[in-house]
Amino acid sequence: MCRNIKTLFNFEPPATSNEMRDASLQFVRKISGYTHPSKANEAAFEAAVEDVEQIVRRLLKMLDTNAPPRDRDVVVAKARERAKERYARP
């Protein structure tokens, strides 16, 4: 799976339209193997991104959890700390 696709469910504030679009675009890029499709494939590529985005929206609306919503800023801060440790030079 793409490392750049982030979890969008159960955050406060909820995922934005841009985040859903970005995740959909990244997914279609990974599946198709194209970063930027050729003109011949551009329409199919964009249609796939739109379809995936609609499915993401529907999925996020349908999912349910008893867990409290996570704070996006806290999750980002933890990820930065892990990255510092992981990429620290000896």
Beta strands, then each sheet from edge to edge (+ up, - down):
strand 1: 11-12
strand 2: 70-71
sheet 1: 1+ 2+
end
